[in-house]
Amino acid sequence: MLKELHLKSVGPSSQFDVEFADRVNIFTGDNGLGKSFLLDVAWWVLTGNWVEQPAYPQRNTEQPPEIISQINTQDGAKDYQSSFNFSEQKWLNEHLPPELNEVVIFVRVDGSFSVFDPLRNRDNAYIFTTDTLWNGLKLKRKSLCNGLIQDWVTWQNQPQKTPFKLLSNVIKQLAPHPDEWIEIGEPTRVSVDDVRDIPTINLPYGNIPITQASAGMKRILGLAYLLVWTWYEHEKASELRKQEPMNQIVLLVDEIESHLHPRWQRVILPSILSVVNQLKPNITIQALVTTHSPLVLASLEPLFDEEKDKLFLFEMQGKDVELNEVFWTKQGDTVGWLTSEIFGLKQARSQESETAIEAAEAWMRNDEMNAFPEHLRTQSQIHQELQRLLPGHDPFWPRWIVTAERINSGL
């Protein structure tokens, strides 16, 4: 479990300091401020592996670049300090990944996944592209993973069907709504050029091969498979090594709402937390999740616990990027979240509607109107623009009409 992370002269800011919660850590903020970068570094300090290229230090920095972390290991909490070797162009890491006492899973926004299991591979992580996740991962003639398609059909045909039952339950759990259920169908051939039987899913509108599912559906199916496969293979490795399975999973998810309809966004994170608890009794999970979705945040309101969950915000302060913990406050709905400090919108509307309403507010206060566009400086102009932009049931209409009538009548 990752307890703390301190970055100096690396990333978009001169210094980031994070103290993580034990369960859910949500990171939000504008694009380009460092959310994905933070997950990349968190993955590296936990596993000793970079998914792609390493995080390089800032140029022309005066203070030495450092990555400092505190991690719960098999021997308790330990502090690690990593410095950048400029001559070798790499970070020097003091700790070895086998000290970890948890499985680490990284769900990336591009559809790829990474898995680090100390009982399976003590030196390197398993890095899955979307292709290798579905069709298998091999290294030096060794099959590291059969892939979603083959494992799914194999599990489905096993007499006991233990991993298949878990996969089926996970997929059902991740479905967004009773009216949008997902059930596993029978495998089928889809092409004369492919001799494999392809798994299928039953949806409200019919049965489809998973290779023909939507991008959002494929991400859900890939995540469901990866969770089941990771834990199933972890238990197999535990048997071979004659060790007890670990009791912790660290889950890193970048842009958890990617490709998902709002109905899915509203249930995805609570569903994942519930699914992990099905893998093993009393298992604990630490999740580091980035999001731009007010629905993801709204979905946490029934279960957010300030004792074990935290919300963080990346924001610009002048020319500097800051990462700060934000006090959790229920906003009630997506409009409340959109207009909160987290997303910072004045109104949950189009920019044109927001400007028109601000002009209307200024006119009702008898403010100077020269700061507004020329077509929004008189009552008739503003009224015409409001008619163009706002629906008839908009809650702003009663206030505007009543106030305008009162002002025009001289009351």
Stockholm file with secondary structure:
# STOCKHOLM 1.0

chainA/1-411         MLKELHLKSVGPSSQFDVEFADRVNIFTGDNGLGKSFLLDVAWWVLTGNWVEQPAYPQRNTEQPPEIISQINTQDGAKDYQSSFNFSEQKWLNEHLPPELNEVVIFVRVDGSFSVFDPLRNRDNAYIFTTDTLWNGLKLKRKSLCNGLIQDWVTWQNQPQKTPFKLLSNVIKQLAPHPDEWIEIGEPTRVSVDDVRDIPTINLPYGNIPITQASAGMKRILGLAYLLVWTWYEHEKASELRKQEPMNQIVLLVDEIESHLHPRWQRVILPSILSVVNQLKPNITIQALVTTHSPLVLASLEPLFDEEKDKLFLFEMQGKDVELNEVFWTKQGDTVGWLTSEIFGLKQARSQESETAIEAAEAWMRNDEMNAFPEHLRTQSQIHQELQRLLPGHDPFWPRWIVTAERINSGL
#=GR chainA/1-411 SS CEEEEEEESBSSSSEEEEECCSSEEEEEESTTSSHHHHHHHHHHHHHSCCSSSCCCBCTTCSSCCEEEEEEEETTEEEEEEEEEETTTTEEECCSCGGGBCSEEEEECTTSCEEEECTTTCSSCCEEECHHHHHHCEEETTEEEECCHHHHHHHHHHSSSCHHHHHHHHHHHHHCSCGGGCCEECCCBCCBTTBCSCBCEEEETTEEEEGGGSCHHHHHHHHHHHHHHHHHHHHHHHHHHHTCCCCSEEEEEESSTTTTCCHHHHTTHHHHHHHHHHHHSTTCEEEEEEECCCHHHHHHTTTTCCTTTEEEEEEEEETTEEEEEEECCCCCCSHHHHHTSTTTCCSSSSCHHHHHHHHHHHHHHTTCCCTTSCGGGSSHHHHHHHHHHHSCTTCTHHHHHHHHHHHHHTTC
#=GC SS_cons         CEEEEEEESBSSSSEEEEECCSSEEEEEESTTSSHHHHHHHHHHHHHSCCSSSCCCBCTTCSSCCEEEEEEEETTEEEEEEEEEETTTTEEECCSCGGGBCSEEEEECTTSCEEEECTTTCSSCCEEECHHHHHHCEEETTEEEECCHHHHHHHHHHSSSCHHHHHHHHHHHHHCSCGGGCCEECCCBCCBTTBCSCBCEEEETTEEEEGGGSCHHHHHHHHHHHHHHHHHHHHHHHHHHHTCCCCSEEEEEESSTTTTCCHHHHTTHHHHHHHHHHHHSTTCEEEEEEECCCHHHHHHTTTTCCTTTEEEEEEEEETTEEEEEEECCCCCCSHHHHHTSTTTCCSSSSCHHHHHHHHHHHHHHTTCCCTTSCGGGSSHHHHHHHHHHHSCTTCTHHHHHHHHHHHHHTTC
//
